[in-house]
Amino acid sequence: MGAVAFVLLIACANIANLLLARGASRANEFAVRNALGASQSRIVRQLLTESFVISMAGGVLGVLLASWGTRALVALAPPFLLKTAPGLASGAADSRVFGFSFATVVMTTFLFGLAPALQSSRPHVTETLKETGRSSLQSPRNRRFRSALVVSEIALAMVLLIGAGLMVRTLAQLSRVNLGFNLANVLTLRAPLSGGQYKEPQARAQFWDRALSAVESLPGVEAASVSLRLPVNGWAGQFFNTADDPNPPAGQVPDANYVIVGPGYFRVMQIPLRRGRSFNEHDTQSGDRVVIVNEELARSYWPGQDPLGKQLRVGGQGPWLSIVGVAGNVLSQGPDAGFHPEIYVPYQQFPWLLGGPKHLVVRTSAGVKPETLAHAVVQEIHRLDKDVPVADIATMELIAREPMAQQRMVMALLVSFAGLALVLSALGIYSVLSYSIAQRTREIGLRVALGAQQRDVLRLVVGQGIALAIVGAVAGIAGALGLTRYLQSLLYGVRPTDPLTFAGVAILLALVSLAACYIPARRATRVDPLAALRHE
């Protein structure tokens, strides 16, 4: 909402500037009306009515564009937001949206149309008719007000650009995070075994054994396995005890992410084994109870020791489990959450735990897109049991992007609003300078007649625009220093006061401001002094 308000303020400031210029160009008309008896209130009502018509046209166009923008927003929105905001998912505008839009149009028309209307409705009748409006048009108060509007536009655009820059840098940092596994060429789906025939844990284990064998026989499938939950968006904390410290003090019992997996899980996900072995066909209920831990857990509880052969017990009860392998760290709670201790348990030994595996993971051969095998994999599952529900079919690449969906949506919105704000600010500078040149034609003509070179005129006009940009940029930086801290929870690997982002935005704003100044400045250099003096 803050970004929307900033863009609205910038747009309103631009409109106010244009209304001031339009009112100034009609100063002669208003002076004549005033001389003929028209009251100030009548002129103000006329100008506000004209402003309202313009605002309504913009409001209608905005609502039409919003319907397209909402569809784009839905595509970027994280799933949890769509579930909690069904109105957003539909993308339909209701009476509340239209009512809010109408109220916004009325409010902005009154707030930003009143000042130009009052300014234009108070002409100096005698001077205006005598000087063709020049004295009133170039009043210092009028110039200062218009300059202040441009400065405020640049300041607001600066804040939005810095916020967008911070989010762009955050996503760049997140995209470089090592997830700990290879998410390419991996298809996933969820198939919970909840029917009556799978009430017994052994029946669930037998189904998954047959399903894995069938799926791995498909052309293009390199390996398949099962898991209770998937990396990046899955966490199930479980307390555990080590044989070295079986009775830790209350409040100091360690916990870890608890993952039930099949024998080929590490091969499918390409999670490296740093020490020991993976699970195999011998890890059944009749064999020794085994687990695999990740590097984070091994380093935390057996620093400088070989964890292989060490024992732990999950949940404070049950059998002691021997560590047979140490796997690489995997991000289990998103790219910005860091690594946590993890315990991997073979489902063949504990088919009753937490209802058993629910996710099937399939690695396809090189060059085979995983989504192309989705139908064949589902067919194999339904060939074994047509009543097994299959849902959430997706590639691992898509799932890995979900935790960053909120950052991506915020970034897209901020970049869009910041880009629009930058364009509006550039138009503000351009309009102020163009208007200034039109009012200073005689002055520029005199300067040229007295020997001023083109570079002198360029320096004069560009300097005026750059001065506004500098003041606005300084104000924007000050505002950004105070406001970007509210983005802290969305940032990763970058500080809210990141100097690189601030410097980059300042350079971008300087270049855009220079471009906005150049066109009016070039026009000023082409002023014919004789024509200018003759016109005045």
URDAFEN-V905108 format. One line per field, one symbol per residue. ss: DSSP state (A for helix, B for strand, O for the rest). phi: phi as a letter, one per 20 degrees, with the letter a starting at -180 (. if undefined). psi: psi as a letter, one per 30 degrees, with the letter a starting at -180 (. if undefined). A space follows every 10 residues. Layout:
ss = ???
phi = ???
psi = ???
This chain:
ss = OAAAAAAAAA AAAAAAAAAA AAAAAOAAAA AAAAAOOOOA AAAAAAAAAA AAAAAAAAAA AAAAAAAAAA AAAAAAOOAA AAAAOAAAAA OOOOAAAAAA AAAAAAAAAA AAAAAAAAAA OOOOAAAAAA AOOAAAAOOA AAAAAAAAAA AAAAAAAAAA AAAAAAAAAA AAAAAOOOOO OOOOOBBBBB OOOOOAAAOO AAAAAAAAAA AAAAAAOOOO BBBBBBBOOO OOOOOOBBBB BBOOBOOOOO OOOOBBBBBB BOOOAAAAAO OOBBBBOOOO OOOOOOOOOB BBBBAAAAAA AOOOOOOOOO BBBBOOOOOO BBBBBBBOOO OOOOOOOOOO OBBBBBOOOO OOAAAOOOBB BBBBOOOOOA AAAAAAAAAA AAAAOOOOOO BBBBBAAAAA AAOOAAAAAA AAAAAAAAAA AAAAAAAAAA AAAAAAAAAO AAAAAAAAAO OOOAAAAAAA AAAAAAAAAA AAAAAAAAAA AAAAAAAAAA OOOOOOOOAA AAAAAAAAAA AAAAAAAAAA AAAAAOOOAA AAAAAO
phi = .fffffffff ffffffffff fffffdgfff fffffeofef ffffffffff ffffffffff ffffffffff fffffeffgf fffecfffff meedffffff ffffffffff fdefffffff edfegfffff dlnffffdfg ffffffffff gfffffffff ffffffffff fffffefffn beefmcdcbd cfedfffdfe gfffffffff ffffffeffn eeabbcbfbe fmccbcfcfb cdffbfcffg ncffcbfdce cefeffffel efefbmcefb feedfeeffc bcdeffffff dcfmdeffnf cbcemmbnff defdaceffc fdcofdemec gccdcfffec feflmmfcdd cceefgndff ffegffffff ffffafeffc blfaefffff egfeffffff ffffffffff ffffffffff ffffffffed gffffffffe ofegfffgff ffffffffff ffffffffff gedfffegfe ebmbefdgff fffffffgff ffffffffff fffffefegf ffffff
psi = eeeeeeeeee eeeeeeeeee eeeefgeeee eeeefggkle eeeeeeeeee eeeeeeeeee eeeeeeeeee eeeeffkkee eeefifeeee gkkaeeeeee eeeeeeeeee effeeeeeef ghkjeeeeee ghfeeeegke eeeeeeeeee eeeeeeeeee eeeeeeeeee eeeefgkjff ljfkhkkllk ikjglefgek eeeeeeeeee eeeeeffkkf kellallell legkkjkkkl klffifillk fgklllkjkk llfgefeefh kkjelallla ffiaffakkl lklleeeeee fhkgljfkfl klkkgglalk kkjfljllkk jfglfgflkl kkkkkkfffi ffkhgalfkk kkkllkfjke fffeeeeeee efeejffkkk lhkllfeeef fefgeeeeee eeeeeeeeee eeeeeeeeee eeeeeeeefg eeeeeeeeeg gkleeeeeee eeeeeeeeee eeeeeeeeee effffffeff lkgklfhjee eeeeeeeeee eeeeeefeee eeeefgkjee eeeee.
